[in-house]
């Protein structure tokens, strides 16, 4: 019984860690994408002003 409970707790801890890594990846990816889009928009606006 203790082995089963230990296995369940171990799996839950692993699931929480993997979920946290996934959420961190999504947040970082969104921030990088927003930054890249902002830089692209700034370049487009700059090029439009020059014309």
PDB file of N, CA, C and O in Angstrom:
ATOM      1  N   UNK A   1       0.826  -1.200   0.000  1.00  0.00           N
ATOM      2  CA  UNK A   1       0.000   0.000   0.000  1.00  0.00           C
ATOM      3  C   UNK A   1       0.869   1.263   0.000  1.00  0.00           C
ATOM      4  O   UNK A   1       0.568   2.231  -0.697  1.00  0.00           O
ATOM      5  N   UNK A   2       1.937   1.242   0.780  1.00  0.00           N
ATOM      6  CA  UNK A   2       2.825   2.405   0.862  1.00  0.00           C
ATOM      7  C   UNK A   2       3.521   2.636  -0.470  1.00  0.00           C
ATOM      8  O   UNK A   2       3.752   3.783  -0.852  1.00  0.00           O
ATOM      9  N   UNK A   3       3.858   1.568  -1.182  1.00  0.00           N
ATOM     10  CA  UNK A   3       4.530   1.704  -2.475  1.00  0.00           C
ATOM     11  C   UNK A   3       3.602   2.364  -3.501  1.00  0.00           C
ATOM     12  O   UNK A   3       4.032   3.196  -4.300  1.00  0.00           O
ATOM     13  N   UNK A   4       2.338   1.981  -3.463  1.00  0.00           N
ATOM     14  CA  UNK A   4       1.369   2.566  -4.393  1.00  0.00           C
ATOM     15  C   UNK A   4       1.186   4.046  -4.084  1.00  0.00           C
ATOM     16  O   UNK A   4       1.169   4.872  -4.997  1.00  0.00           O
ATOM     17  N   UNK A   5       1.052   4.384  -2.828  1.00  0.00           N
ATOM     18  CA  UNK A   5       0.884   5.778  -2.419  1.00  0.00           C
ATOM     19  C   UNK A   5       2.118   6.599  -2.781  1.00  0.00           C
ATOM     20  O   UNK A   5       1.997   7.734  -3.242  1.00  0.00           O
ATOM     21  N   UNK A   6       3.291   6.033  -2.574  1.00  0.00           N
ATOM     22  CA  UNK A   6       4.534   6.714  -2.932  1.00  0.00           C
ATOM     23  C   UNK A   6       4.626   6.957  -4.427  1.00  0.00           C
ATOM     24  O   UNK A   6       5.086   8.013  -4.861  1.00  0.00           O
ATOM     25  N   UNK A   7       4.195   5.991  -5.209  1.00  0.00           N
ATOM     26  CA  UNK A   7       4.205   6.124  -6.661  1.00  0.00           C
ATOM     27  C   UNK A   7       3.247   7.217  -7.122  1.00  0.00           C
ATOM     28  O   UNK A   7       3.569   8.003  -8.013  1.00  0.00           O
ATOM     29  N   UNK A   8       2.075   7.259  -6.512  1.00  0.00           N
ATOM     30  CA  UNK A   8       1.089   8.290  -6.868  1.00  0.00           C
ATOM     31  C   UNK A   8       1.626   9.676  -6.537  1.00  0.00           C
ATOM     32  O   UNK A   8       1.510  10.598  -7.346  1.00  0.00           O
ATOM     33  N   UNK A   9       2.208   9.828  -5.359  1.00  0.00           N
ATOM     34  CA  UNK A   9       2.767  11.122  -4.955  1.00  0.00           C
ATOM     35  C   UNK A   9       3.903  11.514  -5.894  1.00  0.00           C
ATOM     36  O   UNK A   9       3.997  12.673  -6.297  1.00  0.00           O
ATOM     37  N   UNK A  10       4.746  10.586  -6.237  1.00  0.00           N
ATOM     38  CA  UNK A  10       5.861  10.855  -7.157  1.00  0.00           C
ATOM     39  C   UNK A  10       5.342  11.298  -8.520  1.00  0.00           C
ATOM     40  O   UNK A  10       5.865  12.247  -9.104  1.00  0.00           O
ATOM     41  N   UNK A  11       4.337  10.630  -9.023  1.00  0.00           N
ATOM     42  CA  UNK A  11       3.759  11.001 -10.316  1.00  0.00           C
ATOM     43  C   UNK A  11       3.095  12.371 -10.260  1.00  0.00           C
ATOM     44  O   UNK A  11       3.193  13.146 -11.211  1.00  0.00           O
ATOM     45  N   UNK A  12       2.426  12.673  -9.161  1.00  0.00           N
ATOM     46  CA  UNK A  12       1.800  13.992  -9.017  1.00  0.00           C
ATOM     47  C   UNK A  12       2.841  15.103  -8.987  1.00  0.00           C
ATOM     48  O   UNK A  12       2.651  16.149  -9.609  1.00  0.00           O
ATOM     49  N   UNK A  13       3.937  14.883  -8.270  1.00  0.00           N
ATOM     50  CA  UNK A  13       5.008  15.880  -8.217  1.00  0.00           C
ATOM     51  C   UNK A  13       5.600  16.088  -9.608  1.00  0.00           C
ATOM     52  O   UNK A  13       5.838  17.221 -10.025  1.00  0.00           O
ATOM     53  N   UNK A  14       5.833  14.998 -10.317  1.00  0.00           N
ATOM     54  CA  UNK A  14       6.375  15.095 -11.669  1.00  0.00           C
ATOM     55  C   UNK A  14       5.401  15.832 -12.599  1.00  0.00           C
ATOM     56  O   UNK A  14       5.830  16.632 -13.431  1.00  0.00           O
ATOM     57  N   UNK A  15       4.123  15.573 -12.465  1.00  0.00           N
ATOM     58  CA  UNK A  15       3.114  16.234 -13.286  1.00  0.00           C
ATOM     59  C   UNK A  15       3.093  17.739 -13.012  1.00  0.00           C
ATOM     60  O   UNK A  15       2.986  18.536 -13.943  1.00  0.00           O
ATOM     61  N   UNK A  16       3.193  18.127 -11.750  1.00  0.00           N
ATOM     62  CA  UNK A  16       3.200  19.543 -11.397  1.00  0.00           C
ATOM     63  C   UNK A  16       4.443  20.230 -11.966  1.00  0.00           C
ATOM     64  O   UNK A  16       4.349  21.340 -12.490  1.00  0.00           O
ATOM     65  N   UNK A  17       5.593  19.585 -11.867  1.00  0.00           N
ATOM     66  CA  UNK A  17       6.833  20.163 -12.398  1.00  0.00           C
ATOM     67  C   UNK A  17       6.747  20.318 -13.910  1.00  0.00           C
ATOM     68  O   UNK A  17       7.092  21.374 -14.440  1.00  0.00           O
ATOM     69  N   UNK A  18       6.297  19.297 -14.604  1.00  0.00           N
ATOM     70  CA  UNK A  18       6.183  19.373 -16.060  1.00  0.00           C
ATOM     71  C   UNK A  18       5.153  20.417 -16.480  1.00  0.00           C
ATOM     72  O   UNK A  18       5.343  21.110 -17.479  1.00  0.00           O
ATOM     73  N   UNK A  19       4.077  20.530 -15.731  1.00  0.00           N
ATOM     74  CA  UNK A  19       3.083  21.558 -16.020  1.00  0.00           C
ATOM     75  C   UNK A  19       3.654  22.957 -15.845  1.00  0.00           C
ATOM     76  O   UNK A  19       3.369  23.853 -16.640  1.00  0.00           O
ATOM     77  N   UNK A  20       4.460  23.145 -14.803  1.00  0.00           N
ATOM     78  CA  UNK A  20       5.080  24.450 -14.568  1.00  0.00           C
ATOM     79  C   UNK A  20       6.055  24.796 -15.690  1.00  0.00           C
ATOM     80  O   UNK A  20       6.115  25.946 -16.125  1.00  0.00           O
ATOM     81  N   UNK A  21       6.812  23.819 -16.156  1.00  0.00           N
ATOM     82  CA  UNK A  21       7.738  24.048 -17.273  1.00  0.00           C
ATOM     83  C   UNK A  21       6.954  24.405 -18.536  1.00  0.00           C
ATOM     84  O   UNK A  21       7.362  25.291 -19.287  1.00  0.00           O
ATOM     85  N   UNK A  22       5.852  23.735 -18.771  1.00  0.00           N
ATOM     86  CA  UNK A  22       5.033  24.023 -19.952  1.00  0.00           C
ATOM     87  C   UNK A  22       4.456  25.436 -19.882  1.00  0.00           C
ATOM     88  O   UNK A  22       4.475  26.159 -20.878  1.00  0.00           O
ATOM     89  N   UNK A  23       3.953  25.831 -18.736  1.00  0.00           N
ATOM     90  CA  UNK A  23       3.395  27.177 -18.576  1.00  0.00           C
ATOM     91  C   UNK A  23       4.488  28.225 -18.756  1.00  0.00           C
ATOM     92  O   UNK A  23       4.259  29.250 -19.399  1.00  0.00           O
ATOM     93  N   UNK A  24       5.665  27.985 -18.200  1.00  0.00           N
ATOM     94  CA  UNK A  24       6.780  28.930 -18.358  1.00  0.00           C
ATOM     95  C   UNK A  24       7.172  29.051 -19.828  1.00  0.00           C
ATOM     96  O   UNK A  24       7.482  30.148 -20.295  1.00  0.00           O
ATOM     97  N   UNK A  25       7.161  27.949 -20.556  1.00  0.00           N
ATOM     98  CA  UNK A  25       7.473  27.981 -21.984  1.00  0.00           C
ATOM     99  C   UNK A  25       6.455  28.777 -22.770  1.00  0.00           C
ATOM    100  O   UNK A  25       6.816  29.525 -23.678  1.00  0.00           O
ATOM    101  N   UNK A  26       5.197  28.625 -22.436  1.00  0.00           N
ATOM    102  CA  UNK A  26       4.139  29.368 -23.124  1.00  0.00           C
ATOM    103  C   UNK A  26       4.279  30.864 -22.844  1.00  0.00           C
ATOM    104  O   UNK A  26       4.151  31.678 -23.758  1.00  0.00           O
ATOM    105  N   UNK A  27       4.538  31.229 -21.597  1.00  0.00           N
ATOM    106  CA  UNK A  27       4.686  32.640 -21.237  1.00  0.00           C
ATOM    107  C   UNK A  27       5.897  33.253 -21.933  1.00  0.00           C
ATOM    108  O   UNK A  27       5.804  34.347 -22.490  1.00  0.00           O
ATOM    109  N   UNK A  28       7.031  32.556 -21.906  1.00  0.00           N
ATOM    110  CA  UNK A  28       8.236  33.079 -22.563  1.00  0.00           C
ATOM    111  C   UNK A  28       8.028  33.181 -24.066  1.00  0.00           C
ATOM    112  O   UNK A  28       8.436  34.166 -24.680  1.00  0.00           O
ATOM    113  N   UNK A  29       7.408  32.191 -24.658  1.00  0.00           N
ATOM    114  CA  UNK A  29       7.160  32.219 -26.089  1.00  0.00           C
ATOM    115  C   UNK A  29       6.280  33.386 -26.486  1.00  0.00           C
ATOM    116  O   UNK A  29       6.525  34.030 -27.506  1.00  0.00           O
ATOM    117  N   UNK A  30       5.274  33.661 -25.704  1.00  0.00           N
ATOM    118  CA  UNK A  30       4.382  34.792 -25.991  1.00  0.00           C
ATOM    119  C   UNK A  30       5.133  36.117 -25.873  1.00  0.00           C
ATOM    120  O   UNK A  30       4.956  37.007 -26.704  1.00  0.00           O
ATOM    121  N   UNK A  31       5.976  36.249 -24.838  1.00  0.00           N
ATOM    122  CA  UNK A  31       6.735  37.490 -24.660  1.00  0.00           C
ATOM    123  C   UNK A  31       7.705  37.700 -25.813  1.00  0.00           C
ATOM    124  O   UNK A  31       7.829  38.815 -26.320  1.00  0.00           O
ATOM    125  N   UNK A  32       8.395  36.642 -26.235  1.00  0.00           N
ATOM    126  CA  UNK A  32       9.327  36.761 -27.355  1.00  0.00           C
ATOM    127  C   UNK A  32       8.588  37.104 -28.641  1.00  0.00           C
ATOM    128  O   UNK A  32       9.069  37.912 -29.435  1.00  0.00           O
ATOM    129  N   UNK A  33       7.431  36.501 -28.853  1.00  0.00           N
ATOM    130  CA  UNK A  33       6.647  36.775 -30.069  1.00  0.00           C
ATOM    131  C   UNK A  33       6.165  38.220 -30.076  1.00  0.00           C
ATOM    132  O   UNK A  33       6.230  38.893 -31.105  1.00  0.00           O
ATOM    133  N   UNK A  34       5.676  38.705 -28.919  1.00  0.00           N
ATOM    134  CA  UNK A  34       5.218  40.097 -28.830  1.00  0.00           C
ATOM    135  C   UNK A  34       6.370  41.063 -29.094  1.00  0.00           C
ATOM    136  O   UNK A  34       6.197  42.071 -29.780  1.00  0.00           O
ATOM    137  N   UNK A  35       7.552  40.751 -28.545  1.00  0.00           N
ATOM    138  CA  UNK A  35       8.720  41.603 -28.751  1.00  0.00           C
ATOM    139  C   UNK A  35       9.097  41.636 -30.229  1.00  0.00           C
ATOM    140  O   UNK A  35       9.382  42.702 -30.773  1.00  0.00           O
ATOM    141  N   UNK A  36       9.099  40.490 -30.869  1.00  0.00           N
ATOM    142  CA  UNK A  36       9.451  40.425 -32.289  1.00  0.00           C
ATOM    143  C   UNK A  36       8.430  41.173 -33.137  1.00  0.00           C
ATOM    144  O   UNK A  36       8.807  41.886 -34.067  1.00  0.00           O
ATOM    145  N   UNK A  37       7.158  41.025 -32.834  1.00  0.00           N
ATOM    146  CA  UNK A  37       6.107  41.731 -33.571  1.00  0.00           C
ATOM    147  C   UNK A  37       6.233  43.243 -33.380  1.00  0.00           C
ATOM    148  O   UNK A  37       6.021  44.003 -34.325  1.00  0.00           O
ATOM    149  N   UNK A  38       6.574  43.684 -32.171  1.00  0.00           N
ATOM    150  CA  UNK A  38       6.733  45.114 -31.912  1.00  0.00           C
ATOM    151  C   UNK A  38       7.914  45.677 -32.694  1.00  0.00           C
ATOM    152  O   UNK A  38       7.835  46.777 -33.239  1.00  0.00           O
ATOM    153  N   UNK A  39       9.008  44.923 -32.749  1.00  0.00           N
ATOM    154  CA  UNK A  39      10.167  45.371 -33.519  1.00  0.00           C
ATOM    155  C   UNK A  39       9.828  45.451 -35.006  1.00  0.00           C
ATOM    156  O   UNK A  39      10.240  46.387 -35.691  1.00  0.00           O
ATOM    157  N   UNK A  40       9.086  44.479 -35.496  1.00  0.00           N
ATOM    158  CA  UNK A  40       8.686  44.463 -36.903  1.00  0.00           C
ATOM    159  C   UNK A  40       7.778  45.655 -37.215  1.00  0.00           C
ATOM    160  O   UNK A  40       7.924  46.291 -38.259  1.00  0.00           O
ATOM    161  N   UNK A  41       6.852  45.954 -36.320  1.00  0.00           N
ATOM    162  CA  UNK A  41       5.951  47.086 -36.515  1.00  0.00           C
ATOM    163  C   UNK A  41       6.721  48.406 -36.471  1.00  0.00           C
ATOM    164  O   UNK A  41       6.419  49.326 -37.232  1.00  0.00           O
ATOM    165  N   UNK A  42       7.699  48.501 -35.598  1.00  0.00           N
ATOM    166  CA  UNK A  42       8.505  49.728 -35.512  1.00  0.00           C
ATOM    167  C   UNK A  42       9.312  49.929 -36.790  1.00  0.00           C
ATOM    168  O   UNK A  42       9.429  51.052 -37.281  1.00  0.00           O
ATOM    169  N   UNK A  43       9.865  48.854 -37.327  1.00  0.00           N
ATOM    170  CA  UNK A  43      10.608  48.952 -38.587  1.00  0.00           C
ATOM    171  C   UNK A  43       9.685  49.361 -39.729  1.00  0.00           C
ATOM    172  O   UNK A  43      10.061  50.180 -40.567  1.00  0.00           O
ATOM    173  N   UNK A  44       8.491  48.801 -39.766  1.00  0.00           N
ATOM    174  CA  UNK A  44       7.528  49.135 -40.826  1.00  0.00           C
ATOM    175  C   UNK A  44       7.111  50.600 -40.702  1.00  0.00           C
ATOM    176  O   UNK A  44       7.002  51.293 -41.713  1.00  0.00           O
ATOM    177  N   UNK A  45       6.877  51.077 -39.490  1.00  0.00           N
ATOM    178  CA  UNK A  45       6.486  52.471 -39.289  1.00  0.00           C
ATOM    179  C   UNK A  45       7.629  53.402 -39.669  1.00  0.00           C
ATOM    180  O   UNK A  45       7.403  54.461 -40.254  1.00  0.00           O
ATOM    181  N   UNK A  46       8.839  53.015 -39.342  1.00  0.00           N
ATOM    182  CA  UNK A  46      10.006  53.819 -39.679  1.00  0.00           C
ATOM    183  C   UNK A  46      10.196  53.900 -41.200  1.00  0.00           C
ATOM    184  O   UNK A  46      10.493  54.964 -41.743  1.00  0.00           O
ATOM    185  N   UNK A  47      10.023  52.774 -41.867  1.00  0.00           N
ATOM    186  CA  UNK A  47      10.158  52.745 -43.310  1.00  0.00           C
ATOM    187  C   UNK A  47       9.039  53.545 -43.973  1.00  0.00           C
ATOM    188  O   UNK A  47       9.253  54.163 -45.016  1.00  0.00           O
ATOM    189  N   UNK A  48       7.866  53.536 -43.383  1.00  0.00           N
ATOM    190  CA  UNK A  48       6.717  54.273 -43.940  1.00  0.00           C
ATOM    191  C   UNK A  48       6.933  55.778 -43.784  1.00  0.00           C
ATOM    192  O   UNK A  48       6.553  56.553 -44.661  1.00  0.00           O
ATOM    193  N   UNK A  49       7.541  56.194 -42.670  1.00  0.00           N
ATOM    194  CA  UNK A  49       7.797  57.619 -42.446  1.00  0.00           C
ATOM    195  C   UNK A  49       8.829  58.164 -43.431  1.00  0.00           C
ATOM    196  O   UNK A  49       8.745  59.321 -43.843  1.00  0.00           O
ATOM    197  N   UNK A  50       9.787  57.347 -43.805  1.00  0.00           N
ATOM    198  CA  UNK A  50      10.842  57.788 -44.708  1.00  0.00           C
ATOM    199  C   UNK A  50      10.325  58.025 -46.118  1.00  0.00           C
ATOM    200  O   UNK A  50      10.917  58.792 -46.878  1.00  0.00           O
ATOM    201  N   UNK A  51       9.235  57.376 -46.470  1.00  0.00           N
ATOM    202  CA  UNK A  51       8.716  57.519 -47.832  1.00  0.00           C
ATOM    203  C   UNK A  51       7.877  58.714 -47.995  1.00  0.00           C
ATOM    204  O   UNK A  51       7.368  58.968 -49.087  1.00  0.00           O
TER     205      UNK A  51
END
